[in-house]
């Protein structure tokens, strides 16, 4: 079993794997080590056929309060191009397994971008989302301009990115950044319930459905519809799909 320093990987339960960022002394700041461990754990889960869904969590104080500034200040542009941190983000984004984020407290900078990288975000009512990089003379670099704009639209994204000011959970819900807002301290429980529901469905179907939705962000509608139909036809030949449909047919009153 892999030994991690910055994250805790829980036991697989009902097809759901929990990955917890465990650096509470720095509000779960995402240093290079943290990012590589997250990528390693998510990649391992993605390649494990018994894992149907992954929950990514922090603690009640912070999901992740950004990157580790002490490390980031030492990097220049050329170094970042091929840095393991940059590659770790790409590895996380490549995951085919559904990712559910449980956000309590602060999700800032890279922490907000990590939440945006997940497929479903559940937020506690005291959660705060922000991209404060501009206050350091920088800007988001792991999806904070692109994924945020695709979820929240131009106006709010511009405000968040150009002022650096965070928004609360309810504003994030209205903007489409999060799927649900729950009572503070219950985001993890709700995220695990959502993940458990996802895990009841066939693995191939959830992965193809996730990919089809994500393609809506980077293809014209015509191309997206074509790719959706290709995945739809692929599942039409799935043994799991056929078994589930036959089971429904045999439980209908007229079949008895």
N, C-alpha and C positions, 0 to 999 in steps of 0.2 A: 504494500500500500504506500502511495506517495506521501511523503512528509512535507507539510506546508508550514510556513512561518507566519504568513499574513492572512490566511483564510482558514476556515474550518469547513470541511466537506462532511456532511451528515450521512447517516445510513440511508440507503435506498428504501423508500417506503411506498408501496403501491405504485411503483413506476416513477415516483417523484424524488428528485435529489435536491437537497438544500445546500447552497454554497453561501457561507456567511463571511463577510469582510470583518476581520478581527484585529483592528488597530485602534481601540477606543481611546487610547492616550492622545491620539492626534486626529480624533473625529473621523477615523477610517480614511485618512488621506491616501490617495492612490500612488504610492511610490512605484518605481520601476519593478521591484520585486512583486508587489501586489498585482500589478497588471499581468505580469508573466504567469503568476500562479492562477489568476482568474482564467486566463486563456488556456493554460494547461488543463485545469479542471473542467472547463466547459468543453474543450476538445475531447477529453476522455469520456465525458458523459455523452457527447454527440455520437461517438463511435460505439457506444455500448447499447446493444439492442434492447436491453431491459429497462433503459431510461426513456421515459416517455415525455418528461417535462422537467425543467430545472427552475428552482426558485433562487433568486439572488437577493440577499438581504444584508443590512448593516445591523445597527442596534437602535435603541429608542432615541438616542441623542443625534445620530447621524447615519444616513445611508452611506454617503461618502462626501467629505467636504473638500473636494477638489484634488488636484495633483499635489505632490510634495514639492513646494517651491524651492527648497534647498537643492533638490536634484535638477529641477527644470531650468534654473538660472544658469546652470553650468553647460547647458546645451545650446548650440547655435543651429542655424538652418541646415547646413550640410549634415551635421550629426543626426538630426532628427529624421532625415529622409529614410534612413535604413536602420534606425535605432530599434532594439528589441521592443521598446514600448510601442512604437508605431506598428510594428508587426503584430504585437499582442492585440491591439485594437482590431486589426484586420482578421485575425483568427477568431475573435469573439463574433464579429459581424458575419463570419462565414458559417456559423453554427446553423444546422438544419433543425435542431431540436427546439421546440418552443421554450422561451425564457420569460419568466414572470418575476417582476421586481416588486419587493416589499419595501416601501420607502417611509421611514419615520425620520423626523428632524430634517437636517440639512442634506440637500442634494445639490452641490455647487460645482461649477466647472466640470471637471472630468466625472464627478459624481452624477451630475445632471445628464451628461452625455452617456454614462453607463445606463442610467434609467431609460433614456431615449433609445438605447440600443436593444432594450428588451421588448418583447412583443406585447405584453400586458403589464401595466403599472398600477399597483394598488397603493394608495397613499393614506397615511394616518392624517387626521385633520390638522395636526400641527406641522406637517411637512412643509418645507420651503424649497423651491426650485430656482436656480439662478445660474447665470453665466457671467461671473464677475471679472473675467480675464482683462477686460478693457481698463479696469482700474490699475492694472499693472503694466499698461502699455502694450498689451498683447491682445489676442482674440481667441475664440474657441477654435480648436483644431482637431477634434475627434467627433465631428458631427453636430456640434452645437449651433452652427448656422443652418445646416442643411436639414437635419431631422427636425429641429425645432420649427423651422419655417414650414415644413410639410405638415406638421401637426397643428401649430398655433397660428399660422398665417404670417404675412409680412409685418403687419402693424405691431403686434405684440413681440414678435421676434426682434424687430428693430429696437424696440424699447428695451427689452431685456439685454440684448447684446451691446447696445450703444451706451446705456446707462450703467449696466452692471447690477442693477437692482433686482432682487429676487421677487418672486410671487408666491402666494400661499397655495395651499392644496385646492381650495375651491376654485380659485382663478385657473389653476392648472387643469382642473376637471372641465371647466367651461371651454378652455382652449383646446381640449382634446389631447393634452399631454398625458393625463392619467385616465384610467377606465373607471375607477371607483375611489371615493373618499370614505374612510371608515373611522370609527372612534380611535383616538390616539392610543397606541399600544396594541392595536389589534390587526395592523396591516399584515404582519407575517402570517397570522392564523388565516386571514381571508385569502392571502396570496396562495397559501398551501391548499386551501379548499378549491380555489380556481384551478390550480395546477393538478389537483387530484381529479377534477372533472375532466380536464384535458387528457389526462393519462388514461381515462377509461376508453378513449377512442383509438382506433387503429393507428399505429405509428406512421405508416406510409401516408395515410390520409392527412394527419395533422401536419406532417412535414411539407407535403405538396401544397396544402392549403395556405400554410405560412408563406411559402415561397411565392405563391400566386398573389397574395395580398401585398407583399413587399415589392413585387414587380410593378404594382400600380404607381409606385413612387418614381420609377425611372424609365418608364416606357410610355409611348402614346397609347391612348385608349384602344385603338385598333389592334396594336401589337399585344397589349395586355390581355385583351379578350381572346386572342388567338392562343396565347400561352396558357390561359386559364382553361380553355377548351381542351388543349393537349393533355393537361394534368387530369381533367375530368374524364377523358377517354382512357387514360392510363388506369385510373381507379376503377373504371368499368370492368376491367379484366382482373381485378383484385379478388382473391379468394375470401379475404376478410369482409370486403363489401358485400359480396354475394351471400356469404353466410349470414351476415347481419340482416340483410333484406329478406332472405328466406325465413329467418326467425320471426321477423315482424309479420310477414304474410301468414305464417302458421299460427300466430296468436290472435289473428283477427276473428271476430265472432263467426263470420261466414265460412271460415275454413274449418269449423268444428262441426 
